[in-house]
């Protein structure tokens, strides 16, 4: 019988990791009016009564969570914020302050002014893309209430917000010809697949984009229940579109919206650094889909999933970093992944793997709940795949 070490598959599942008192700004969360904060829970966190957040001498809020959002800020303004850990016995620990400047207030680009119509029949790809292309730095592409049918949309610029108003729906056209083939990574390999409704960045080593926000109470609907079979028949199962690919991007902020019915994996950061997903609803269950994971960081770092609800067909979370020789040659691990205060319904639970040949390290799953899931947490791979997995706290 072969030793597991003959497969170069080493797991260090940490039962206790010493956490220091430290706070930081959530990646991408600095907007013109708000900022998100995150802090580590110390080893004696059970003795803490609450966390207090201050701006200068002014107390802003108290919370039992290890993160918060500060709203009501002014554009283009410098701020200093800091935290205090309050223990049950009265002990207080003050954390070093954080400094940041809010983004400038940009212009609004309403897609209806570019010709978009929520009539359930117009394919609005050209109109919505025109609004995205016209958007100036720190601007907001505004999607009002209504169902807007669209093909593939591409966000390839810095400092842009796509805002989906409550009741707004970006709904994929049922015609696969509205979704060109693009380069992506799927199941650990670089390959071609159909573009998604909203494509953030692209697979090009020489191009990276930053400061991209998707916000609002609206919905992105990938129509995978219709398109997945068409895309598979046209090429193969690996060519199915992802729900929301985020490729070669830094400081991406996903907040408040719903994403549903993808053809395959839903939120998929690839080769990205700094992705915050806060208060997002992910739903891929009940559409007749397969391999419809919820949130899959892939050779990406500093990724946060908080306050979100994921109801999925397959894994709720699968942390990945490439497969076999290709993954080892690229050699980019997924690291510094934080998941807290999320609710997982149905689906396959949370996982490291199975494509993890580039390695996975420093992953924290905390304060989450599971409802009718296949499992809680698992690490999965195949013999010969390789990759080092270390510092996983569940």
C-alpha positions in Angstrom: 0.0 0.0 0.0 1.4 3.3 -1.0 2.1 6.0 1.6 0.1 9.2 1.1 3.4 11.0 1.0 4.3 9.2 -2.2 1.5 11.2 -3.7 3.1 14.5 -2.6 -0.2 15.3 -0.8 0.5 16.9 2.6 -2.2 18.2 4.9 -1.7 20.3 8.0 -5.1 20.6 9.5 -4.6 23.1 12.4 -6.7 22.6 15.5 -5.4 25.8 17.0 -3.8 28.8 15.3 -2.6 31.7 17.4 -4.3 34.8 16.2 -3.0 38.3 17.1 -5.0 41.4 17.6 -5.1 42.9 14.0 -7.6 44.7 11.9 -7.7 45.6 8.2 -9.8 47.2 5.5 -11.7 44.6 3.4 -10.3 44.5 -0.1 -12.1 46.7 -2.6 -14.6 48.0 0.1 -13.5 51.7 0.1 -16.3 53.5 -1.8 -17.3 57.1 -1.9 -19.5 56.7 1.1 -18.5 53.5 3.0 -15.8 51.1 4.0 -15.7 47.6 5.3 -13.5 46.4 8.2 -12.4 43.0 9.3 -10.4 41.9 12.3 -9.0 38.6 13.7 -10.6 36.9 16.6 -8.0 36.2 19.3 -7.5 32.8 20.7 -9.5 33.7 23.8 -12.4 35.1 21.7 -15.0 33.3 23.8 -14.2 35.8 26.6 -15.0 38.8 24.5 -18.3 40.6 25.0 -18.2 42.8 21.9 -16.1 44.8 19.5 -16.4 48.5 19.4 -15.5 50.7 16.3 -14.5 54.3 16.6 -13.8 57.2 14.3 -11.4 59.4 16.2 -13.1 59.8 19.6 -16.5 59.1 18.2 -18.0 55.7 18.9 -19.6 54.4 15.7 -20.9 51.0 16.5 -20.6 47.8 18.5 -20.8 44.3 17.2 -20.3 40.6 18.1 -19.1 39.8 14.6 -15.4 40.2 13.5 -16.3 42.6 10.7 -18.5 45.6 9.9 -19.4 48.2 7.3 -19.2 51.9 8.1 -21.7 53.9 6.0 -22.4 57.6 5.7 -18.9 58.7 4.8 -18.1 61.7 2.6 -16.4 61.3 -0.8 -12.6 62.1 -1.2 -12.2 62.4 2.5 -9.4 61.1 4.8 -10.5 59.0 7.8 -9.0 57.3 10.8 -10.9 54.4 12.4 -9.9 52.0 15.2 -11.2 49.1 17.2 -11.5 48.1 20.8 -11.9 44.6 22.0 -14.2 44.5 25.1 -13.9 41.5 27.4 -16.5 40.1 29.8 -14.3 40.9 32.8 -14.0 44.6 31.7 -10.6 44.3 30.1 -10.2 46.5 27.0 -7.7 46.1 24.1 -7.3 49.0 21.7 -6.1 48.2 18.2 -3.8 50.4 16.1 -5.8 52.8 13.9 -6.5 52.3 10.2 -6.2 55.2 7.7 -7.9 55.5 4.4 -9.4 58.0 1.9 -12.8 57.5 0.4 -13.1 57.4 -3.4 -14.3 60.4 -5.4 -17.9 60.7 -6.3 -18.2 59.7 -9.9 -20.9 60.2 -12.5 -23.9 57.8 -13.0 -24.4 56.1 -16.3 -28.0 54.8 -16.5 -28.3 52.0 -19.0 -31.7 53.1 -20.1 -30.2 56.4 -21.4 -28.1 54.2 -23.7 -31.1 52.4 -25.1 -31.7 49.5 -22.7 -35.3 48.3 -22.4 -36.8 46.1 -19.7 -39.5 44.7 -22.0 -38.6 41.1 -21.7 -37.7 40.7 -25.4 -35.0 43.3 -26.3 -31.5 41.9 -26.1 -29.7 44.8 -24.5 -26.1 43.7 -24.8 -25.0 46.6 -27.0 -26.8 49.2 -24.9 -25.5 48.0 -21.5 -22.0 47.5 -22.9 -22.1 51.1 -24.2 -22.8 52.4 -20.7 -19.9 50.3 -19.3 -17.5 51.6 -21.9 -18.6 55.2 -21.4 -18.2 55.0 -17.6 -15.5 57.3 -16.4 -13.3 56.7 -13.3 -15.3 56.2 -10.1 -18.5 56.2 -12.1 -21.5 54.0 -11.6 -23.2 52.0 -14.3 -26.8 52.1 -13.0 -29.3 49.3 -13.7 -32.8 50.3 -12.7 -35.7 48.1 -11.7 -36.8 45.7 -14.5 -35.7 42.6 -16.3 -33.0 43.3 -18.9 -32.2 40.5 -21.3 -28.6 40.5 -22.3 -25.7 38.6 -23.8 -22.1 38.7 -22.5 -21.0 42.0 -20.9 -17.3 42.8 -20.3 -15.9 44.9 -17.5 -12.2 45.6 -18.5 -11.4 48.9 -16.7 -10.4 50.2 -13.3 -12.5 52.2 -10.8 -16.0 51.2 -11.8 -19.2 50.2 -10.0 -22.0 48.2 -11.5 -25.1 48.9 -9.4 -28.2 46.7 -9.6 -31.2 48.5 -8.1 -33.6 46.4 -6.1 -35.8 44.7 -8.6 -33.2 44.9 -11.4 -32.4 41.7 -13.2 -29.6 41.1 -15.7 -31.0 38.0 -17.3 -29.0 35.9 -19.9 -30.4 35.6 -23.3 -31.3 32.0 -24.3 -29.2 32.2 -27.5 -25.7 30.8 -27.0 -24.6 33.0 -29.9 -24.9 36.0 -27.6 -22.0 34.6 -25.6 -18.6 34.4 -27.4 -15.9 31.9 -26.4 -13.3 33.3 -24.0 -10.3 32.0 -22.2 -10.9 30.9 -18.6 -9.8 28.2 -16.1 -12.1 25.3 -15.3 -11.4 22.2 -13.2 -7.8 23.3 -13.0 -7.0 23.8 -16.7 -6.8 26.9 -19.0 -9.5 26.4 -21.7 -12.1 28.1 -23.8 -15.7 28.5 -22.5 -18.7 30.5 -23.3 -18.6 34.0 -21.7 -20.9 34.8 -18.8 -23.5 37.5 -18.4 -21.0 39.7 -16.6 -17.3 39.0 -17.1 -14.8 40.9 -14.8 -11.3 41.1 -16.2 -9.7 38.6 -18.7 -7.1 35.9 -18.9 -4.1 37.9 -20.0 -0.9 38.0 -17.9 -0.1 41.5 -19.0 -3.4 43.1 -18.0 -4.9 43.5 -14.5 -7.8 45.6 -13.4 -8.6 47.0 -9.9 -11.2 48.7 -7.8 -14.3 47.0 -9.3 -17.6 47.0 -7.4 -20.8 45.0 -8.1 -23.5 46.3 -5.7 -27.2 46.6 -5.0 -30.2 44.4 -4.3 -30.7 43.3 -7.8 -30.1 39.9 -9.5 -27.7 38.4 -12.1 -29.5 35.4 -13.7 -27.2 33.2 -15.8 -30.1 31.1 -17.2 -28.0 27.9 -16.8 -31.2 25.8 -16.7 -31.5 26.6 -20.4 -27.9 27.4 -21.6 -25.9 24.7 -19.8 -27.3 21.9 -22.0 -27.0 24.0 -25.2 -23.3 24.9 -24.4 -22.5 21.3 -23.6 -24.1 20.0 -26.8 -22.3 22.7 -28.8 -18.8 21.9 -27.5 -18.6 20.0 -24.2 -19.4 20.3 -20.5 -16.1 22.2 -19.8 -17.3 25.0 -22.1 -20.3 26.0 -19.9 -20.3 29.6 -18.8 -19.5 30.5 -15.2 -21.8 32.7 -13.1 -19.4 35.5 -12.3 -15.8 35.0 -13.4 -13.3 37.5 -11.8 -10.0 37.1 -13.7 -6.7 38.9 -13.0 -8.3 41.5 -10.9 -7.4 43.3 -7.6 -9.6 44.8 -5.0 -13.0 43.6 -6.1 -16.1 44.3 -4.0 -19.3 42.2 -4.3 -22.0 43.4 -2.0 -25.7 42.8 -1.5 -26.9 41.3 -4.8 -28.2 37.9 -5.8 -26.6 35.6 -8.4 -28.5 32.6 -9.5 -28.9 29.8 -12.1 -25.3 29.7 -13.5 -24.4 27.2 -16.1 -21.6 25.9 -13.8 -19.5 27.4 -11.0 -21.0 30.6 -9.7 -18.6 33.2 -8.2 -15.1 32.3 -9.5 -12.1 34.5 -8.7 -9.1 33.4 -10.9 -5.6 34.7 -10.4 -7.1 37.6 -8.4 -5.9 39.4 -5.3 -8.3 40.9 -2.9 -12.0 39.9 -3.4 -14.7 40.7 -0.8 -18.1 39.0 -1.1 -20.4 40.5 1.5 -24.2 39.9 1.9 -24.5 38.1 -1.4 -27.2 35.4 -2.1 -25.9 32.6 -4.3 -28.5 30.1 -5.6 -27.8 27.3 -8.0 -30.1 24.6 -6.5 -33.3 23.5 -8.0 -32.5 24.5 -11.6 -31.5 21.0 -12.8 -27.8 21.9 -12.9 -24.6 19.9 -12.3 -21.3 21.1 -10.9 -22.9 24.4 -9.8 -20.5 25.4 -7.0 -21.1 28.6 -5.1 -17.8 30.4 -4.4 -14.5 29.0 -5.7 -11.3 31.1 -5.2 -8.8 29.7 -7.7 -5.1 30.6 -7.3 -6.4 33.8 -5.6 -5.4 35.5 -2.4 -7.0 37.7 0.3 -10.5 36.6 -0.5 -13.4 37.2 2.0 -16.9 35.7 2.1 -19.0 37.1 4.8 -22.7 37.5 5.7 -23.8 35.5 2.7 -26.3 32.7 2.0 -25.3 30.0 -0.5 -27.8 27.4 -1.7 -26.0 25.2 -4.2 -26.2 22.0 -6.2 -22.6 21.1 -5.7 -19.9 22.5 -3.3 -20.9 25.7 -1.5 -17.2 26.6 -1.5 -14.2 24.9 -3.2 -10.8 26.4 -2.9 -8.7 25.6 -5.9 -5.2 26.2 -7.4 -4.9 24.2 -10.7 -4.5 20.6 -11.6 -1.6 18.2 -12.0 1.5 19.4 -14.0 -0.3 22.5 -15.3 -1.2 23.6 -11.8 2.2 22.9 -10.4 3.9 24.8 -13.3 1.8 27.9 -12.8 2.4 27.4 -9.1 0.0 30.1 -7.7 -1.6 29.0 -4.5 -4.9 30.1 -3.0 -4.1 31.8 0.3 -5.5 34.0 3.0 -9.1 33.0 2.6 -11.6 34.0 5.2 -15.2 32.8 5.5 -17.4 33.9 8.4 -21.0 34.3 9.3 -22.4 32.5 6.3 -25.3 30.1 5.9 -25.0 27.1 3.6 -28.2 25.3 2.4 -28.3 22.0 0.7 -25.2 21.5 -1.5 -21.9 19.8 -0.9 -20.5 21.8 2.0 -17.2 23.6 2.0 -14.0 22.1 0.6 -10.4 22.5 -0.2 -9.8 20.9 -3.6 -10.0 18.9 -5.6 -7.8 20.9 -8.0 -5.2 22.2 -5.6 -1.8 21.4 -7.2 -0.6 25.0 -6.7 -1.2 24.7 -3.0 -3.7 26.1 -0.5 -2.8 27.9 2.8 -4.1 30.1 5.5 -7.8 29.4 5.3 -10.3 30.3 8.1 -13.9 29.0 8.3 -15.6 30.5 11.3 -19.1 31.1 12.7 -21.0 29.4 9.8 -24.2 27.3 9.8 -25.2 24.4 7.6 -28.7 23.3 6.6 -29.2 19.9 4.9 -25.8 20.0 3.4 -24.0 16.8 2.3 -21.1 17.5 4.6 -19.5 20.2 6.6 -15.8 20.5 5.7 -13.6 18.2 3.6 -10.2 18.2 1.9 -10.3 16.3 -1.4 -7.8 15.4 -4.1 -6.7 12.5 -6.3 -3.5 10.4 -6.1 -0.6 12.0 -8.0 -2.1 15.4 -8.1 0.4 17.0 -5.7 0.1 20.3 -3.8 0.7 21.3 -0.3 -2.2 22.3 2.0 -1.4 24.0 5.3 -2.9 26.1 8.0 -6.6 25.4 7.7 -8.8 26.4 10.6 -12.4 25.0 10.6 
